[in-house]
Amino acid sequence: MEATAHIDTFVRDRLPPKSQWPKLVFEFPELQYPRRLNCAAELLDRMVATGHGGRALIHALVDGKAYSCTYEALLARANQIAHVLSGDLKLRTGNRVLLRAPNNPMMAACWLAVVKAGLVAVPTMPLLRATELKQIIDKARVGAALCDLRLKDEMELARTGCPDLKQVLYFNGGGAGSLEQMLAAKPTAFDNVDTAADDPCLIAFTSGTTGRPKGTVHFHRDVLAMCDCFPRSCLKPTQNDIFCGTPPLAFTFGLGGLLCFPMRFGASTVLMERLSPDSLLATIQKMKATICFTAPTYYRQMAGLAASYDLRSLKKCVSAGEALPDATRQLFKQASGIEIIDGIGATEMIHIFISHTPERVRRGATGYAIPGYRATVIDETGKPCAPGVVGRLAVMGPTGCRYLADQRQKDYVVSAGALRGWNLTGDAYRMDADGYFYYQARTDDMIISAGYNIAGPEVEASLLQHPAVAECGVVGEPDVERGQIVKACVVLKPGYTGNEPMARELQEFVKKTIAAYKYPRSVKFVDSLPRTETGKLQRFKLRQMG
């Protein structure tokens, strides 16, 4: 590794042992990054320096009014925030900063400021509750947070139980003590920290099948690599493109598609805090957006609404987060004339690694390994499967999995044999003779619903806190609209009745204890749960229950 710019080496010190690191390949000239690199400076400062300063970068609604922010204006704001972080908060390079906000200009500016200042961004979804935030704060030993004022309640609840979290600044509210007040007197120029290309700049948290959060560590060069692979080969954006979509900037899917990709190509982006299928269509119409990022669930619903909107500006649509059913692809194509660009990525890999161009789509297939990445399907012994045989997906490229202090690293990256250094994504695929990959299922018990990863055991833990619940098991159930829904099989304690009011009560209870999107949309009351002789829950039998 290059000499670090981090004074606080907490993240570097908790990377996996080198024997468990992924093998990286940098096969193209655009992936040959210098040893010293600050990705925020490359994405923002360089674009201003090369003549893009006056161009619009972010379109948004602020206080109900249309708002546009240029590259130059975002640079000035990010620089001011960087001064607050390094000056007022006295953060040292390598410190972790929690970011918490819906998709808006200040969230984008805060992310860029953290990276410019040589700190490590820890973005979190707005929907997370205090208990979930506490796990992330403790795992990453976060010392400071920048949070949208509207999300203050859960932030303060989490703060009370996190001794490491010493400083929290709120924004998008103004007033005494706010981030905006501290920015007023700050210079709009900032000397970016001279970070190493392999200095960590982002910890993106994903939830495993046990519900215990996994922090995936990404370097400065990883952020640029995600910009220089999928969009360059499959999207081919120009500076005239206008991006839009639904994924939160806290997801790497959203961070890339709605911020970093547009910046890398001198384009612009629409950041909207809340979007439904119809309001997304209205946004495309109003803003004349050309590229859309969202999940299959949205595309299916948008297909039925598209005739009411003028979508002539829309040229390309990207689907990821869950498998794209071919029926959804065809419905949307009939409604809009657009062939959806499907893709599979992973938080561990930072973004999409298998996809296709609209011209090279193949019915039922996710796509092929995009330029810069290699992919194969392997059997239980680690040997490549023959075409058409289902096995585990293995991937290699310029990015790879590095969990923060987590024994599960050895389950994701192959540490021995011919495939040493390959990443195992946890997906079951088959590959045809032409190198196209066809999704089959998850190889673990993760539930993927409308693009969100939901861990069954976490929902079970929530349900078990309810006084009526004796036992429960949570699995994914196939669903046409959402891909999967969360199904809870519940054994009630004596004296309670399994009926519709009780099902609704349990659903509302879960919504109040963990993020609302994780609640069980299906609740089935049963007399007992199927278990092995040793007491292990047989989840496959739960899936078979009607």
N, C-alpha and C positions, 0 to 999 in steps of 0.2 A: 504494500500500500504506500501511496505517496505521503509525504510528511503532512500531518494534519494541521489545519488552522484552528482546531478546537482546543480551547483551554480545558473545558469540561469534556472528558472523553468517555462519559458514561455509556453512550450508545456504541461507540467503537469497541469498548471493553466488553460489551455484552453481545457482540456478534457471534455467530456459531464458530466452533473450531474450524480451522482452515480445511481440515479433512472432510468437512460436511458442506463446504461452499459449493455453489453451482459452478459448472464450467461455463465460461462466457466465450462467445465468438463475435468478432467485429468484422464482418465480411465485406463491407462496402466503404468507399472513401468517406461518405457522410457520417459514418460511425467511428471514424478515427479521431477521438476527442483529445485535446491537449491535457497534460497532467494537472494543470491548475485551471479551475473552471468554477464559475458561479452561475448556475443555470438561470436564476432570475435576471442576472445581468445580460445573459445571452438572449433571453426571451423579451426583455423590455428595454434595457438601456441600449442594446445594439440596434433594436428596431428604430428607436428615436434617432440614434446617431446616423442611421442610413436613410433618413428622410421620411420616416413614417410618423413623426411626432404629431403632425396636425391631423392625421387620419383618425376617424372614429374607431374606438376599440370596443367599448362596452355600451350597449343600449339597455335601458332599464326603466322601470317605473319607480320614482321616488316620491313618496307622499301623494301617490295617485297621478303624478304628472310624468310625462315622457322626459327622459334624461339621457344624454349621451356624454360619454367620457372619452377623450382622445388618448392616444398613447402617451403624449407629453403630460397630460393631466394626471394619468394614473401613475406615471413615473414620479411626479412631484409628490403625490399623496403617499405612495409607498416609501419614498425617501424620508418623508416627515415621520411616518410611523416607525421606520428603522431607527431614527434619532431617539424617539421615545423609548424604544426597547433597549437600545444600548446606552442611552444617556440617563433618562429619568428612572427607568427600572433597573439600570445597571446590570443587565444580563450579560453573561459571559458566553463567548462563542461555544457552541455545543449544547447550551441549555435547551430544554424542550419548552415549547409554547403551545398550549392548547388553543385551537381555533374553533369557534362555535357560532354559526350563523346560517341562515338560509342563503340561497344564491343571490348575492347582491354585490355592487361595486366595492363596498368596504370589506367584504369577505375576501374578494380577489386581491385588494390592496394589502390586506393584512398578511395573506399567504406570501405574497411577493416580498413584503418587508421583512418577514421572519427569515426568509431564505437569503435575502441580500445582506442581512446582518450576521450571517454565519450561524444562525440558530437552527433548530430542528422543529419543523412544523408537525403538529399532531392534530389534524382536522377531525372533527366529530360531527355526526349527523344531528340535525336539530331535533329529531324525534327521540333521541336517547334520554333515558331517565337518570336520576342521580346515582342509583346503584350501578348502572352501566358505566357512567362517567367515572365513578370512583375506581372501578377496575382498571380503566385506561390510565387515569392519572397516577395510580399507584404503580402500575406496570412500567410506565415510561418515566416515572419519577418527575412529573411535570411540576415546574416551579412557578409558571406564570400562565395567564390565560387572557385572550382577547375574545369578548363575547358580545353578541348582539343583545341589547338591553331587553328585548322581548323574551329572551330565553334565560332571564336572570334567576327565576325561581329554582329551577333544577340545578343551575350552576351553583347557587348559594347552598342548596342542600348538599351537593357533592363536596363543596368546599369545607363544610364543617367537619367532615370525616377524613380530610386529606391534609395532614400536617406539612407535606412538601409544597403544597400549593400556597405560596406566600402572597402573590399579587394577581389581582383580577381587574382588568379595565373593561368598561362597557362602552359600546358605540351604537350609533344610529338612535341616539336619544338626546344627545347634547347635554347641557347643564354642567353644574360644578362637578369636577372630578372625572368627567367623561374623557374618552380618548380624543374626541374632537376638540375639546377645550385645550388639551395638552399639545395638540398639533399646531394651534394657531400661531405660535411664535417660532416654530421650527423651520430650519432651512429646507429648501426644496431640492438641494443637492446632497448626496451622501456617498462616501467612499465605500464601495462594496467590499466586503471581506474577501480576501484572496483565498478562497477555499480550494481544497484539492478536489479533483474530479471524483474521487472516491470518498469524499467526506459525506456522511449522512446528512440529508436535508429534509427527509420526510419519513415519518412513521405512520403507515396506513394500517389501521386496525381492521381485522376481519375476524369473524366469530367461527370457531370450530364446532365440531359435533357435540362437544361437551359443554358448549356455552362459554368456556374460558377464552377470553380474547387473545388473539395472536397479533402481535405487532410486526408488520413487515417493513423492513428497513430499506429505504431506497436512497441511492447516492445522487449527487448532482448530475452525473452523466446519464443515470437511468432516466431522469426526467426528459433529457434531450433525446435519448434513444427512443422513448415512446413517441416523440414527435417526429422522428426521422425514419420510422418504420411504417406503421399502419397508415397514417394519413398520406405519406409520400407515395406509397405503392397502390393504395386502394381508393382513397378519397381524391387525391390530386387537387387540393384546394388552391385557389388563387387569392390575391389580396382583395378581390371584389366579392368574395363569399361572405355570407352572414350566417353564423352558426346559431343554433338554438336547441333546446331540449329540456329534459326533466331530471337527469341524474344530479344529485347533490355534488358540490365541489369537494365534499368530504370523501366521496368515492373516487378512486382513481379513474373510473370510467368518465365521471363528470369533470374531474380536474383536467384530464386530457382533452376531452371532446368540447368542453365549454370554456376553457381558458387557455391552456398551453398550446393546443393545436392552432387555434386562430392566431395567437401571438406569433408563433413560429413562422407563419406564412403571411403575416401582415394583413390578416383579415379582421373581421369584427365578430362580436358575439352578443347574443341577447340573454341577459340574466334575469330570470323571473323567479320570484320566491315560491309561488304556488301555481301549479299548472294541472289542469284536468285535461282529458282528451280534447274537449271542445275549446277550452281556452288556449291550448297549445296550437290548435288549428287557427284560432283567431289571431294568435301572435304571429304565426307564419304569414298570414294574410296581411296584417297591419305592418309588420316590419320587413316584409318581402324577404324572409329568410330563405336561404338556398340549401342549407345542410341541417338535418335534424338528427338528434341522438335521443333515443328512448328505448323502452323495453317492449317486447312483443305484445304484452297486454294492452299497451296504449295504441299500438298500430292496429290491433284488431278492433278496438272501439272507434278509432279515428276513421277506419274504413267506412263505417256506417254513417258517419257525419260529414265526410269529405265533400259531398255534393253541395253542401250549403256554404262552402268557402271558396275563395279564389286562391288556388295553390299553384298558379302558373310560375311563381318565382322558385318553387321548391325543385331542386335538381337531384339531391342525393339524400338517402335516409339510412341511418346506421342502427342496427339492433344488436344488443348484447345484454348481459346480465342473466339470461336464461336461454334455453333452446328456443329457436324460432320455428314454430310449426309451419309446415308448408302451406297448410290451409290459410293461415294468417298472411303469409307472404302473397298468396294468390288473391286473397280478398283485397289487400291494400293495393296491389298492382292494378286490379280491375277498377278500383275507386280513384286512383291517382295517376296511373300510368307509370309509376316508379317501381323499379326492381329494388327491393330492400337489400342493403349490404349487410349480411349477417356476420357475426364474429364471436369468437370466444376469447376471453382474456381471463386474468386472475389478478387479484390484489397482490399476490406474491410475485407476479411477473410484471406488474404495474399497469399493463394494458393489453390490448388485443394482439394475439400472435397467430391465429388462424382466421382467415377471412377470404375475400374475393373482390374483384371488381364487378360492377353490374353486368358487364359483358361476359364474364366467365362464371356466372352462377350455374349451379347444378342442382336439380330438384332434390330436396331432402338433405342436402349436404351443408355443413357449416362453411366449408371452403377448403382451402389448401394452406399450407404453412406460408405466411407472407414473407417476402424478401427480407432477409436478416435473421429469420428463425428457421429452425429445423424441427420436425415433429415426426413421431412414429407411434405405433401401437404395439405394446409388448404384452406377453403372457405372464403368468405367475412366476416363471423362472427367470424373467428378464430378457427373454429372447423375442425378436420381432415377430409379430403375427403375420400369417399369410393374408393376402387381400381378402376382405369380406369377413374376417374372423374378429370377434369382439374381444377387446383387451383394454389395458390401461393406457391412457394417453401420456406420452413422455415428450417434453419440449426442451429445446436449448436455443439460446440466442444471446443478444447483448445485455439482457436483463435476466435476473433469476432470484430465487427465494433466499432471503436471509431473515429468519425470525429473530426477534429480540429476546435473548435469554429464554429459549423455549426448546424443550426436549423433542418437540414434534418436528424439528428441523430434519431429523433423520428419516422421518416418514415421507417428507416431500422431496428431498434431494437424494438420489442414488449415491451411496458412498463407496461402492465396490463393484468390480466386474466391468464388463465391456461398456456399460451405460453409466459409468461413474460420472457424476456431475450433471446428469440430466434431471429435470424437474418433473415430478409426477403430480399432475394437477388434481387427482381425485375424480376424474371423469372417465367413464367407459365409452369408448369409441370403436368404430371399425373404419378401415381405410380401404378405398378401392385401388385398382391397379394404376390409376392416374394420379394418385396422391390426394384425392379428395377425402375429407373426414366427415363421418356421419355419427352424430351424437346418439347415445343410447340411454345413459342415465348417470347419476352420481354414483361413485363407488363407495361412498359413506352414507351416513344418515342425514346429511344436510338437506333441508327443505329449501327449495328456491321458488319463491312466490312473487310474481310480478317484478322480478329483477332483484329482490332482496334475499340475502342469505339468512335463514332462520334456523337456529339450533334447537332441535326437539327437546333435549334435556333442559335447556334454559326455560322453555315454556312449561315443562313439567314442574320445575322448581317453583315457578310462580303459582301454578295451580295448587300445588301441595300446601301453600300458605293459607288457602281458603279453609275455613273450619269445617266445611261439608265434605271435603275431598279426602278419601282414604288412600287411594292409589290412582295413578294415571299414567298413560303412555301416549306420546305425541309422535305422529309421523306425517309425511306428506301424502296427500291424496290427489290424483290427477284431476286437473280442471282445465276446461277449454279456454277460459278467459285468462287465467293467471298462471297457467303452466302447472302449478301445484297450489293447493291450499293447505293450511295447517289443520290437521284433524286430531282431536283429543279424545281418547277413550278413557272414560272416568268411572271409577268405582267410588260410590258415595258411602259415607258413614251411616250407620243405622239412625233412623229418624228423619232422613232427608229423602226427598222424592225427585227422581230424575225426569224432569219435564221441561217444557219450553221456557218457563220463567227461570228455572234453575240454570239452564244453558245460557240464557242471556246474562244472568248474574255472574256466572263464571267468566264469560267473555269480557264484561265490563271490569271485573276484578283484575284480569290480566292486563288490560289496557292501562290500568292505573299503577301497576307495579313494574312493568317493563315497557319498552317502546310499543306504541299502539299497533303498529303493522304486524307484530308478532302474534296477535291474539288468534285463538282457534276459531276459524270460520265454521268449522263443523265440530259439534260436541256430541259424542255417542256415549250413552250410559250403559255400562256393562256390569255383570255380576262379579267378574274376576278378569285378571289379565293373564295372557298366556306366558308362561315362564318355563325355563329349563329346570332340570332336577337340581341344579346348583343355584336356582333363583334368578337367573338372567332373563331379562325381558326379551321375548321373541318378537321383535319389531315387524318381521316379515308377516307374521300372523295378524298383527294389527292392520297392516295394509290390506289384507285379504278380507277384513270385516266390511260388510256392506253399510 
